[in-house]
Amino acid sequence: MASNVQDLRPKTDSEKITINLGYVDLGQIDLLVKEGFYSNRTDFIRTAIRNQLDRHNDALKQSVARHQLDLGLRRFGRRELEAARAAGQTLHIQVLGLATIDLDVTPELARETIGSLKVLGALQASPEVKAALRDRLL
């Protein structure tokens, strides 16, 4: 199953977040953008976040290993879940990044095969599958 793990920072997929900043901080960012240090506010914020993640890289690696997380993109399709069901396996999914449950996975199949689901990042699945797994989200 680990062969489905992909790069953590894909070029096209992202999740939108909202933050509140003080006026002085926002003004300082705008000044740096105006002076050409960054192309826009988003560029500044992404750079700042990546710098912080790089700063804590060793701690992150240790935590990922300790919690036994799949790092990156992890996709679960109907075939994989049906194979797990046929083998009598229950999946305990732990992903840091993006976990995707394909649209062809029924809520019933998801409930039969997924015992627990912990996603640090984002989960993409149909609303019906998300509802079926609500009590299994950690």
C-alpha atoms as an extended CHARMM CRD file, in Angstrom:
* protein
*
       138  EXT
         1         1  MET       CA              0.0000000000        0.0000000000        0.0000000000  PROA      1               0.0000000000
         2         2  ALA       CA              2.8940000000        2.3910000000        0.6270000000  PROA      2               0.0000000000
         3         3  SER       CA              3.5470000000        2.4840000000       -3.1260000000  PROA      3               0.0000000000
         4         4  ASN       CA              0.6170000000        4.9190000000       -3.4680000000  PROA      4               0.0000000000
         5         5  VAL       CA              2.4160000000        7.6230000000       -1.4650000000  PROA      5               0.0000000000
         6         6  GLN       CA              3.3710000000       10.6140000000       -3.5760000000  PROA      6               0.0000000000
         7         7  ASP       CA              5.1110000000       13.9840000000       -3.2140000000  PROA      7               0.0000000000
         8         8  LEU       CA              3.8280000000       16.1160000000       -0.3280000000  PROA      8               0.0000000000
         9         9  ARG       CA              3.8060000000       19.3570000000       -2.3120000000  PROA      9               0.0000000000
        10        10  PRO       CA              2.0520000000       18.7200000000       -5.6100000000  PROA      10              0.0000000000
        11        11  LYS       CA              2.0750000000       21.6220000000       -8.0450000000  PROA      11              0.0000000000
        12        12  THR       CA             -1.6730000000       21.8550000000       -8.6630000000  PROA      12              0.0000000000
        13        13  ASP       CA             -3.4260000000       20.8160000000       -5.4520000000  PROA      13              0.0000000000
        14        14  SER       CA             -3.7420000000       23.1230000000       -2.4910000000  PROA      14              0.0000000000
        15        15  GLU       CA             -6.0790000000       23.9350000000        0.3590000000  PROA      15              0.0000000000
        16        16  LYS       CA             -7.2280000000       27.4810000000        1.0450000000  PROA      16              0.0000000000
        17        17  ILE       CA             -6.8110000000       28.8000000000        4.5820000000  PROA      17              0.0000000000
        18        18  THR       CA             -7.7620000000       32.1110000000        6.1640000000  PROA      18              0.0000000000
        19        19  ILE       CA             -5.6690000000       33.9700000000        8.7140000000  PROA      19              0.0000000000
        20        20  ASN       CA             -6.1640000000       37.1660000000       10.6590000000  PROA      20              0.0000000000
        21        21  LEU       CA             -3.2110000000       39.5680000000       10.8370000000  PROA      21              0.0000000000
        22        22  GLY       CA             -2.7170000000       42.7980000000       12.6820000000  PROA      22              0.0000000000
        23        23  TYR       CA             -2.6690000000       45.9750000000       10.6040000000  PROA      23              0.0000000000
        24        24  VAL       CA              1.0080000000       46.6570000000       11.2610000000  PROA      24              0.0000000000
        25        25  ASP       CA              2.0500000000       43.1290000000       10.2170000000  PROA      25              0.0000000000
        26        26  LEU       CA             -0.0990000000       43.3940000000        7.0980000000  PROA      26              0.0000000000
        27        27  GLY       CA              1.3700000000       46.7930000000        6.2940000000  PROA      27              0.0000000000
        28        28  GLN       CA              4.9020000000       45.4480000000        6.6590000000  PROA      28              0.0000000000
        29        29  ILE       CA              4.0800000000       42.6010000000        4.2840000000  PROA      29              0.0000000000
        30        30  ASP       CA              2.6270000000       45.0770000000        1.7940000000  PROA      30              0.0000000000
        31        31  LEU       CA              5.7930000000       47.1820000000        2.0370000000  PROA      31              0.0000000000
        32        32  LEU       CA              7.9990000000       44.1570000000        1.3030000000  PROA      32              0.0000000000
        33        33  VAL       CA              5.7810000000       43.3510000000       -1.6910000000  PROA      33              0.0000000000
        34        34  LYS       CA              5.9420000000       46.9470000000       -2.8920000000  PROA      34              0.0000000000
        35        35  GLU       CA              9.7450000000       46.9260000000       -2.5600000000  PROA      35              0.0000000000
        36        36  GLY       CA              9.9200000000       43.7720000000       -4.7090000000  PROA      36              0.0000000000
        37        37  PHE       CA             11.0130000000       41.2410000000       -2.0810000000  PROA      37              0.0000000000
        38        38  TYR       CA              7.8840000000       39.1730000000       -2.7920000000  PROA      38              0.0000000000
        39        39  SER       CA              5.4940000000       39.0870000000       -5.7340000000  PROA      39              0.0000000000
        40        40  ASN       CA              2.3850000000       39.3530000000       -3.5200000000  PROA      40              0.0000000000
        41        41  ARG       CA              1.0640000000       38.6980000000       -0.0120000000  PROA      41              0.0000000000
        42        42  THR       CA              0.5260000000       35.0050000000       -0.7390000000  PROA      42              0.0000000000
        43        43  ASP       CA              4.1390000000       34.6080000000       -1.8600000000  PROA      43              0.0000000000
        44        44  PHE       CA              5.3220000000       36.1400000000        1.4200000000  PROA      44              0.0000000000
        45        45  ILE       CA              3.0500000000       33.9470000000        3.5560000000  PROA      45              0.0000000000
        46        46  ARG       CA              3.9690000000       30.7320000000        1.7030000000  PROA      46              0.0000000000
        47        47  THR       CA              7.6630000000       31.5640000000        2.0720000000  PROA      47              0.0000000000
        48        48  ALA       CA              7.2560000000       32.2760000000        5.7870000000  PROA      48              0.0000000000
        49        49  ILE       CA              5.4020000000       28.9920000000        6.3310000000  PROA      49              0.0000000000
        50        50  ARG       CA              7.9780000000       26.9750000000        4.4000000000  PROA      50              0.0000000000
        51        51  ASN       CA             10.8010000000       28.6130000000        6.3550000000  PROA      51              0.0000000000
        52        52  GLN       CA              9.1330000000       27.6090000000        9.6290000000  PROA      52              0.0000000000
        53        53  LEU       CA              8.5590000000       24.0570000000        8.3940000000  PROA      53              0.0000000000
        54        54  ASP       CA             12.2120000000       23.8340000000        7.3270000000  PROA      54              0.0000000000
        55        55  ARG       CA             13.2600000000       25.1680000000       10.7250000000  PROA      55              0.0000000000
        56        56  HSD       CA             11.3630000000       22.3460000000       12.4410000000  PROA      56              0.0000000000
        57        57  ASN       CA             12.2250000000       19.6880000000        9.8500000000  PROA      57              0.0000000000
        58        58  ASP       CA             13.9930000000       17.2870000000       12.2390000000  PROA      58              0.0000000000
        59        59  ALA       CA             11.1490000000       17.4050000000       14.7620000000  PROA      59              0.0000000000
        60        60  LEU       CA              8.6140000000       16.8450000000       11.9820000000  PROA      60              0.0000000000
        61        61  LYS       CA             10.4940000000       13.8050000000       10.6540000000  PROA      61              0.0000000000
        62        62  GLN       CA             10.6750000000       12.2840000000       14.1320000000  PROA      62              0.0000000000
        63        63  SER       CA              6.9850000000       12.9190000000       14.7490000000  PROA      63              0.0000000000
        64        64  VAL       CA              5.9560000000       11.4260000000       11.3890000000  PROA      64              0.0000000000
        65        65  ALA       CA              7.9840000000        8.3050000000       12.1680000000  PROA      65              0.0000000000
        66        66  ARG       CA              6.6940000000        8.0770000000       15.7560000000  PROA      66              0.0000000000
        67        67  HSD       CA              3.0590000000        8.3680000000       14.6600000000  PROA      67              0.0000000000
        68        68  GLN       CA              3.6270000000        6.0610000000       11.6510000000  PROA      68              0.0000000000
        69        69  LEU       CA              2.0560000000        8.5110000000        9.2130000000  PROA      69              0.0000000000
        70        70  ASP       CA              2.0310000000        8.1150000000        5.4400000000  PROA      70              0.0000000000
        71        71  LEU       CA              3.5790000000       11.3360000000        4.1520000000  PROA      71              0.0000000000
        72        72  GLY       CA              2.2630000000       12.9430000000        0.9840000000  PROA      72              0.0000000000
        73        73  LEU       CA             -0.7250000000       11.9550000000       -1.1070000000  PROA      73              0.0000000000
        74        74  ARG       CA             -2.5270000000        8.7040000000       -0.3250000000  PROA      74              0.0000000000
        75        75  ARG       CA             -5.3150000000        7.4610000000       -2.5690000000  PROA      75              0.0000000000
        76        76  PHE       CA             -7.8060000000        4.7190000000       -1.7190000000  PROA      76              0.0000000000
        77        77  GLY       CA             -9.8470000000        3.2440000000       -4.5420000000  PROA      77              0.0000000000
        78        78  ARG       CA            -12.6280000000        0.7030000000       -4.7640000000  PROA      78              0.0000000000
        79        79  ARG       CA            -10.2750000000       -2.0950000000       -5.8830000000  PROA      79              0.0000000000
        80        80  GLU       CA             -7.9030000000       -1.5930000000       -2.9710000000  PROA      80              0.0000000000
        81        81  LEU       CA            -10.7320000000       -1.5310000000       -0.4290000000  PROA      81              0.0000000000
        82        82  GLU       CA            -12.4120000000       -4.5760000000       -1.9880000000  PROA      82              0.0000000000
        83        83  ALA       CA             -9.0830000000       -6.4380000000       -1.7920000000  PROA      83              0.0000000000
        84        84  ALA       CA             -8.7820000000       -5.5060000000        1.8850000000  PROA      84              0.0000000000
        85        85  ARG       CA            -12.3320000000       -6.7320000000        2.5050000000  PROA      85              0.0000000000
        86        86  ALA       CA            -11.6390000000      -10.0300000000        0.6760000000  PROA      86              0.0000000000
        87        87  ALA       CA             -8.5120000000      -10.5300000000        2.8090000000  PROA      87              0.0000000000
        88        88  GLY       CA            -10.4350000000       -9.7790000000        6.0030000000  PROA      88              0.0000000000
        89        89  GLN       CA             -8.3020000000       -6.6900000000        6.6660000000  PROA      89              0.0000000000
        90        90  THR       CA             -9.3800000000       -3.5120000000        8.3850000000  PROA      90              0.0000000000
        91        91  LEU       CA             -7.4240000000       -0.4220000000        7.3760000000  PROA      91              0.0000000000
        92        92  HSD       CA             -6.2340000000        2.1040000000        9.9260000000  PROA      92              0.0000000000
        93        93  ILE       CA             -5.3500000000        5.0730000000        7.7480000000  PROA      93              0.0000000000
        94        94  GLN       CA             -2.9400000000        7.7410000000        8.9980000000  PROA      94              0.0000000000
        95        95  VAL       CA             -1.8860000000       10.4130000000        6.5020000000  PROA      95              0.0000000000
        96        96  LEU       CA              0.0130000000       13.6630000000        6.7560000000  PROA      96              0.0000000000
        97        97  GLY       CA             -0.8670000000       15.4670000000        3.5430000000  PROA      97              0.0000000000
        98        98  LEU       CA             -3.8460000000       14.5660000000        1.3830000000  PROA      98              0.0000000000
        99        99  ALA       CA             -5.9590000000       11.4320000000        1.7180000000  PROA      99              0.0000000000
       100       100  THR       CA             -8.3340000000       10.7400000000       -1.1660000000  PROA      100             0.0000000000
       101       101  ILE       CA            -11.0880000000        8.1680000000       -1.2200000000  PROA      101             0.0000000000
       102       102  ASP       CA            -12.2250000000        7.6760000000       -4.8010000000  PROA      102             0.0000000000
       103       103  LEU       CA            -15.7630000000        8.5480000000       -5.8160000000  PROA      103             0.0000000000
       104       104  ASP       CA            -16.4880000000        4.9300000000       -6.7940000000  PROA      104             0.0000000000
       105       105  VAL       CA            -16.1200000000        3.8630000000       -3.1370000000  PROA      105             0.0000000000
       106       106  THR       CA            -19.5400000000        3.3830000000       -1.5520000000  PROA      106             0.0000000000
       107       107  PRO       CA            -20.2320000000        4.3950000000        2.0370000000  PROA      107             0.0000000000
       108       108  GLU       CA            -20.8630000000        0.7230000000        2.8410000000  PROA      108             0.0000000000
       109       109  LEU       CA            -17.4900000000       -0.3890000000        1.4510000000  PROA      109             0.0000000000
       110       110  ALA       CA            -15.7220000000        2.4010000000        3.3310000000  PROA      110             0.0000000000
       111       111  ARG       CA            -17.3760000000        1.4050000000        6.6410000000  PROA      111             0.0000000000
       112       112  GLU       CA            -16.5980000000       -2.2880000000        6.0930000000  PROA      112             0.0000000000
       113       113  THR       CA            -12.8950000000       -1.7270000000        5.4270000000  PROA      113             0.0000000000
       114       114  ILE       CA            -11.7810000000        1.4600000000        7.2070000000  PROA      114             0.0000000000
       115       115  GLY       CA            -11.4720000000        1.0630000000       10.9620000000  PROA      115             0.0000000000
       116       116  SER       CA             -9.9920000000        4.4680000000       11.6630000000  PROA      116             0.0000000000
       117       117  LEU       CA             -8.9770000000        7.5350000000        9.7180000000  PROA      117             0.0000000000
       118       118  LYS       CA             -6.5110000000       10.1810000000       10.8660000000  PROA      118             0.0000000000
       119       119  VAL       CA             -5.6510000000       12.8970000000        8.3640000000  PROA      119             0.0000000000
       120       120  LEU       CA             -3.3790000000       15.8170000000        9.1520000000  PROA      120             0.0000000000
       121       121  GLY       CA             -3.9420000000       17.9900000000        6.1120000000  PROA      121             0.0000000000
       122       122  ALA       CA             -6.9840000000       17.3530000000        3.9450000000  PROA      122             0.0000000000
       123       123  LEU       CA             -9.4140000000       14.5360000000        3.1990000000  PROA      123             0.0000000000
       124       124  GLN       CA            -11.1410000000       14.3360000000       -0.1630000000  PROA      124             0.0000000000
       125       125  ALA       CA            -14.0870000000       11.9630000000       -0.3730000000  PROA      125             0.0000000000
       126       126  SER       CA            -17.7400000000       12.1130000000       -1.2770000000  PROA      126             0.0000000000
       127       127  PRO       CA            -19.9930000000       13.6960000000        1.3500000000  PROA      127             0.0000000000
       128       128  GLU       CA            -21.6620000000       10.2950000000        1.8140000000  PROA      128             0.0000000000
       129       129  VAL       CA            -18.3610000000        8.5230000000        2.5290000000  PROA      129             0.0000000000
       130       130  LYS       CA            -17.2750000000       11.2930000000        4.8940000000  PROA      130             0.0000000000
       131       131  ALA       CA            -20.5790000000       10.9570000000        6.7450000000  PROA      131             0.0000000000
       132       132  ALA       CA            -20.2190000000        7.1600000000        6.9070000000  PROA      132             0.0000000000
       133       133  LEU       CA            -16.7290000000        7.4870000000        8.4270000000  PROA      133             0.0000000000
       134       134  ARG       CA            -17.4860000000       10.4120000000       10.7560000000  PROA      134             0.0000000000
       135       135  ASP       CA            -17.3160000000        8.2420000000       13.8820000000  PROA      135             0.0000000000
       136       136  ARG       CA            -13.9520000000        6.7990000000       12.7770000000  PROA      136             0.0000000000
       137       137  LEU       CA            -12.1370000000       10.0900000000       12.2810000000  PROA      137             0.0000000000
       138       138  LEU       CA             -9.3790000000       10.5740000000       14.8250000000  PROA      138             0.0000000000
